[in-house]
Amino acid sequence: MSEIRTHRVAAQIREEIGRMIVRGIIKDPRVGTSLTVTEVTVSKDISC
């Protein structure tokens, strides 16, 4: 898989996780809504 696509997939995952935290879909009492997701690591084959 191309490195460019892997970066795009990681960016999309990072954005969606951020949205889910803000909406309250992902809830963790240790974390408030003022959280920033700065990095997502994706395997090269995106199967894990």
C-alpha positions as CSV (number, residue, x, y, z in Angstrom):
1,M,0.0,0.0,0.0
2,S,1.3,3.4,-0.8
3,E,2.7,5.6,1.9
4,I,0.4,8.5,0.8
5,R,-2.7,6.4,1.2
6,T,-1.6,5.2,4.6
7,H,-1.1,8.8,5.7
8,R,-4.6,9.7,4.4
9,V,-6.2,6.8,6.2
10,A,-4.4,7.8,9.4
11,A,-5.6,11.4,9.1
12,Q,-9.1,10.3,8.5
13,I,-9.1,8.0,11.6
14,R,-7.5,10.8,13.7
15,E,-10.3,13.2,12.6
16,E,-13.1,10.8,13.2
17,I,-11.8,9.8,16.7
18,G,-11.6,13.5,17.6
19,R,-15.3,14.0,16.4
20,M,-16.4,10.9,18.4
21,I,-14.8,12.2,21.6
22,V,-16.4,15.7,21.2
23,R,-19.8,14.1,20.5
24,G,-19.5,11.9,23.6
25,I,-19.6,8.7,21.6
26,I,-16.3,7.7,23.1
27,K,-16.5,8.2,26.9
28,D,-13.7,8.0,29.4
29,P,-14.1,9.7,32.8
30,R,-10.3,10.4,32.9
31,V,-10.5,12.5,29.7
32,G,-12.4,15.7,29.0
33,T,-13.6,17.0,25.7
34,S,-10.6,19.3,25.4
35,L,-8.5,16.4,24.1
36,T,-6.4,16.6,21.0
37,V,-5.6,13.4,19.0
38,T,-2.2,14.2,17.6
39,E,-1.1,11.0,16.0
40,V,-2.5,7.7,14.6
41,T,-0.3,4.8,13.6
42,V,-1.6,2.6,10.9
43,S,0.1,-0.7,9.7
44,K,1.3,-0.7,6.1
45,D,-1.3,-3.3,5.1
46,I,-4.1,-1.7,7.2
47,S,-5.2,-5.1,8.4
48,C,-4.4,-4.8,12.1
